[in-house]
């Protein structure tokens, strides 16, 4: 139990008493301060509990890691025995099987990676109009006006 849990619990109890006293006396300010102190104490107690939980997990981490490593080694030994049982103890076949397994694992790792998204392309822009194209509508209007 760390100091945050102790201080938080005390502050919550003090805030609760302060709120009750403020309501009994009729002081809204004292009741509000008590409510604030109680809430702050509850949060500090929760923070202390979270720190205790994380400290417990951190102290157990090396043991859990060692357990996982030993389980992985045992799984490797079982796989080795199974391969030797199926393929025999002949060295070249065993090496070939291992090479095929490594190539397969490498291909799996390569193809399981996410491909980067294609960069967003800018919208296509219209080609700038030439002077002759800009003047064409004006010529049509003047020709229509003369007729």
Secondary structure as GFF3:
##gff-version 3
##sequence-region A 1 147
A	DSSP	alpha_helix	3	25	.	.	.	ID=ss1
A	DSSP	alpha_helix	28	87	.	.	.	ID=ss2
A	DSSP	alpha_helix	91	112	.	.	.	ID=ss3
A	DSSP	alpha_helix	131	146	.	.	.	ID=ss4
###
